[in-house]
Amino acid sequence: MGKIIVRLDRVMADRKIGLNELSDQVGVSNVNLSKLKNGHISAIRFSTLIAICEALHCQPGDLLEFSEEN
């Protein structure tokens, strides 16, 4: 079974934005964004994904990547 890899840390680094600033812009707690950034989540609301994409001026595919496991 494949898995989804979260690339939020990479996009944040490219945009030079920190967790606190993104948290303020998106309206999601630092703790929840940190869990997302580190891949320790099993689901994400579309409204949260939309807010992150708006704040980072990116597409969902910039944040999420599918990887096939052998």
Buried (B, 14 or more C-beta within 10 A) or exposed (E): EEEBEBBBBEBBEEBEBEBEEBBEBBEBEBEBBBEBBEEEEEEBEEEBBEBBBEBBEBEEEBBBEEEEEE
